[in-house]
């Protein structure tokens, strides 16, 4: 049996998450990526630079981010085995643990449902604003429910399955290089004029890194929800992202609800096609059901990680 690094990392994340006390003490590794990217953006994304120059500097930024992250992660992985010998895999699992977000995603989405079910729409809007980028101040109950479910589906890929996929494929360097890429996409990979040139490389690399994981994540959501296949096949490609539509369409189909549709960012409403257009409007109870489906999908990841450890 191979060392079950991924399985132990999943168990640590599910059981402990990333505790607030630990965060206050040492922060989170993703914070280092954010600091590097903020510095690079200040230096390389100056408004007076021509767009081609900013694009090249964005490519250089990603090259440095990926290269440095990969080298550090590889060195740490090798160091754990030199220090701890046959038990080095346990240290590697502990180093991979912060890259996963099973518990964090659940504990951020569950309070949204609780606030809606006690009739506190204002609190629900504030809570969902912590996990989505859209404007939430004018969302109604259905809009808040839809936002929470969409981020749960998309983050199942970005925050859990994709990191696990790269951990299983390339070990500790794989999972942390993926997290660096995904963080860069979140911070600079936007289409607004300010970011379009400098963040072009971050967005494209993230699309490539998530291409296979997103499609497998959609399948896992369908399996966990015992349905959703037809909506996923039909609507996954209608999403603006080449990847996010797969788990979202699978979730919409499994729950029988409509997701996506019109959404506002920075006061500007964008008309997006509906995913699962024949479905009903999302309700607070659908968030609870989605969380149950999400938990089953996460259990499938445990099965996958355990099977890989057994078969390799």
C-alpha positions in Angstrom: 0.0 0.0 0.0 1.3 3.5 -0.9 1.6 6.2 1.7 -1.9 7.6 2.2 -0.8 11.3 2.1 -4.0 12.5 0.4 -6.3 10.5 2.7 -4.6 11.8 5.9 -4.7 15.4 4.5 -8.5 15.0 3.8 -9.0 13.7 7.4 -7.1 16.5 9.0 -9.0 19.1 6.9 -12.4 17.5 7.7 -11.7 17.1 11.4 -9.9 20.3 12.2 -10.2 22.6 9.2 -7.8 25.6 9.6 -8.5 26.8 13.1 -8.9 30.5 13.8 -6.3 30.3 16.5 -3.8 28.8 14.0 -4.7 31.5 11.5 -4.1 34.3 14.0 -0.8 32.7 14.9 0.8 31.9 11.5 -1.8 33.0 8.9 -2.4 30.8 5.9 0.0 29.8 3.1 -2.4 31.4 0.6 -1.6 34.7 2.2 2.0 34.5 1.0 0.7 34.1 -2.6 -1.6 37.1 -2.1 1.3 39.3 -0.8 3.5 38.3 -3.7 0.7 39.0 -6.3 -0.2 42.3 -4.7 3.5 43.4 -4.9 3.8 42.1 -8.5 0.6 43.9 -9.5 1.8 47.2 -8.0 5.0 46.9 -9.9 3.9 45.4 -13.2 0.3 46.6 -13.8 0.8 50.3 -13.9 -1.8 52.2 -15.9 0.8 53.9 -18.1 2.3 50.6 -19.3 1.0 49.5 -22.7 -1.3 46.5 -22.6 1.3 44.2 -24.3 3.9 45.1 -21.7 1.5 44.4 -18.9 0.6 41.0 -20.4 4.2 40.0 -20.6 4.8 41.1 -17.0 1.7 39.1 -16.0 3.3 36.0 -17.7 6.6 36.6 -15.9 4.6 37.0 -12.6 3.0 33.6 -13.1 6.3 32.0 -14.1 7.9 33.2 -10.9 5.0 32.3 -8.8 4.7 28.7 -10.1 8.5 28.2 -10.2 9.2 29.4 -6.6 6.2 27.6 -5.2 7.1 24.4 -6.9 10.7 24.5 -5.7 9.8 25.3 -2.1 7.1 22.6 -2.0 9.5 20.0 -3.5 12.2 21.0 -1.0 9.8 20.7 1.9 8.6 17.3 0.6 12.1 16.0 0.3 13.1 17.4 3.6 10.3 15.6 5.5 11.5 12.3 4.1 15.1 13.0 5.0 14.1 14.1 8.6 11.5 11.5 9.3 12.4 8.6 7.1 9.5 6.1 6.5 7.2 8.4 8.5 7.9 11.4 6.3 4.6 10.9 4.5 2.7 12.0 7.7 4.6 15.4 7.6 3.8 15.7 3.9 0.1 15.1 4.6 0.3 17.9 7.3 1.9 20.2 4.8 -0.8 19.4 2.2 -3.7 19.8 4.7 -4.1 23.6 4.5 -4.6 23.3 0.7 -8.0 21.6 1.2 -11.2 23.3 2.3 -13.9 20.7 3.1 -14.7 22.0 6.5 -14.2 25.7 5.8 -16.6 25.7 2.9 -19.3 23.8 4.9 -19.0 26.2 7.9 -19.3 29.2 5.7 -22.3 28.1 3.7 -24.4 26.5 6.5 -25.0 29.8 8.4 -26.5 31.3 5.2 -29.2 28.6 5.3 -29.7 29.1 9.0 -30.2 32.8 8.7 -32.7 32.5 5.8 -34.7 29.8 7.7 -35.1 32.1 10.7 -36.2 34.9 8.4 -33.1 37.1 8.8 -32.5 38.1 5.2 -30.0 40.9 6.1 -27.8 38.5 8.0 -28.0 36.0 5.1 -26.9 38.7 2.7 -23.9 39.6 4.8 -22.9 35.9 5.3 -23.1 35.0 1.7 -21.1 38.1 0.8 -18.1 36.5 2.5 -18.0 33.7 0.0 -19.2 35.3 -3.3 -17.9 38.2 -5.4 -21.3 39.4 -6.6 -23.3 42.3 -5.1 -25.5 40.8 -2.4 -27.2 43.9 -0.9 -30.3 43.6 -2.9 -30.6 39.9 -3.2 -33.9 38.3 -2.3 -34.3 34.9 -0.5 -34.0 33.0 -3.8 -31.0 35.1 -4.9 -29.1 34.4 -1.7 -30.0 30.7 -1.8 -28.8 30.6 -5.4 -25.5 32.4 -4.6 -24.8 30.0 -1.7 -25.4 26.9 -3.8 -23.4 28.1 -6.7 -20.4 28.9 -4.6 -20.7 25.5 -2.9 -20.7 23.7 -6.2 -17.9 25.7 -7.8 -15.8 25.6 -4.7 -16.2 21.8 -4.4 -13.9 21.8 -7.5 -11.6 24.8 -6.8 -11.3 24.3 -3.1 -11.3 20.6 -2.7 -11.3 18.2 -5.6 -8.8 20.1 -7.9 -6.2 20.4 -5.1 -6.8 16.7 -4.3 -6.4 15.8 -7.9 -3.1 17.6 -8.2 -1.9 16.2 -4.9 -2.6 12.6 -6.1 -1.0 13.3 -9.4 2.1 15.4 -8.5 2.3 15.2 -4.7 3.0 18.2 -2.5 4.4 20.4 -5.3 1.3 19.7 -7.4 -1.2 20.8 -4.7 0.6 24.0 -3.8 1.3 25.0 -7.4 -2.4 24.6 -8.1 -3.3 26.7 -5.0 -0.9 29.4 -6.2 -2.5 29.4 -9.7 -6.0 29.4 -8.3 -5.2 32.3 -5.9 -3.7 34.3 -8.8 -6.8 33.8 -10.8 -9.0 34.9 -7.9 -6.9 38.1 -7.4 -5.8 39.2 -10.9 -7.5 36.9 -13.4 -10.4 39.3 -14.1 -11.8 40.7 -17.4 -12.2 44.3 -16.2 -9.9 46.8 -18.0 -7.6 47.1 -15.1 -6.8 43.4 -15.0 -7.4 42.1 -18.5 -3.8 42.3 -19.8 -1.9 41.7 -16.6 -4.2 38.9 -15.4 -4.5 37.2 -18.8 -1.9 34.5 -18.0 -3.3 33.8 -14.5 -6.8 33.2 -16.0 -5.6 31.0 -18.8 -3.4 28.9 -16.7 -6.2 28.4 -14.1 -8.5 27.3 -16.9 -6.0 24.6 -17.9 -5.4 23.5 -14.3 -9.1 23.1 -13.7 -10.1 21.6 -17.0 -10.0 17.9 -16.0 -10.8 18.4 -12.3 -14.0 20.4 -13.1 -15.4 17.7 -15.3 -14.7 14.9 -12.8 -16.1 17.1 -10.0 -19.4 17.4 -12.0 -19.6 13.6 -12.3 -19.0 13.2 -8.6 -21.8 15.7 -7.8 -24.1 13.7 -10.1 -23.2 10.5 -8.4 -23.6 12.0 -4.9 -26.9 13.5 -5.9 -28.2 10.5 -7.8 -29.0 12.7 -10.8 -28.2 15.9 -12.7 -26.6 14.2 -15.7 -28.9 15.7 -18.3 -28.6 19.2 -17.1 -24.8 18.9 -16.7 -24.4 17.7 -20.3 -26.7 20.3 -21.7 -25.9 23.4 -19.6 -22.3 23.1 -18.4 -20.9 24.9 -21.4 -23.3 27.8 -21.2 -21.4 29.2 -18.2 -18.9 32.0 -18.8 -16.2 29.9 -17.3 -15.0 26.8 -19.2 -14.9 24.9 -16.0 -17.3 26.3 -13.3 -20.4 25.3 -15.2 -19.7 21.5 -14.8 -20.2 21.2 -11.0 -22.8 24.0 -11.0 -24.9 22.4 -13.7 -24.6 19.0 -11.9 -25.8 20.6 -8.7 -28.7 22.4 -10.4 -29.8 19.1 -12.1 -29.5 17.1 -8.9 -31.5 19.6 -6.9 -34.1 20.4 -9.6 -33.4 24.2 -9.3 -32.3 27.0 -11.7 -28.9 28.5 -11.1 -26.9 31.4 -12.7 -29.1 33.9 -14.5 -28.8 37.7 -14.0 -26.2 38.7 -11.5 -24.8 42.1 -10.5 -21.1 43.0 -10.0 -20.1 46.4 -8.8 -23.5 47.8 -9.4 -23.7 46.5 -13.0 -26.2 43.7 -13.8 -24.9 41.0 -16.2 -27.4 38.9 -18.0 -26.2 35.3 -17.9 -28.0 32.2 -19.2 -29.8 30.1 -16.7 -28.4 26.7 -15.8 -31.2 24.2 -15.2 -33.7 26.6 -16.7 -36.6 24.3 -16.2 -35.9 24.1 -12.5 -37.7 26.0 -9.8 -36.3 29.0 -7.8 -33.8 28.0 -5.1 -35.0 28.0 -1.5 -33.2 27.9 1.9 -34.0 24.2 2.3 -32.1 23.7 -1.0 -29.0 25.0 0.6 -29.4 22.3 3.3 -29.9 19.6 0.7 -26.9 20.9 -1.3 -24.8 20.7 1.8 -25.8 17.0 2.3 -25.0 16.3 -1.4 -21.7 18.1 -0.9 -20.9 16.0 2.1 -21.6 12.8 0.1 -19.4 14.1 -2.7 -16.6 14.7 -0.2 -16.9 11.1 1.1 -16.5 10.0 -2.5 -13.1 11.8 -2.5 -12.1 9.8 0.6 -12.9 6.6 -1.3 -10.9 7.9 -4.3 -7.9 8.8 -2.1 -8.0 5.5 -0.2 -8.3 3.6 -3.5 -5.3 5.3 -5.0 -3.2 4.7 -1.9 -4.2 1.0 -2.0 -3.6 0.5 -5.7 -0.5 2.5 -6.4 
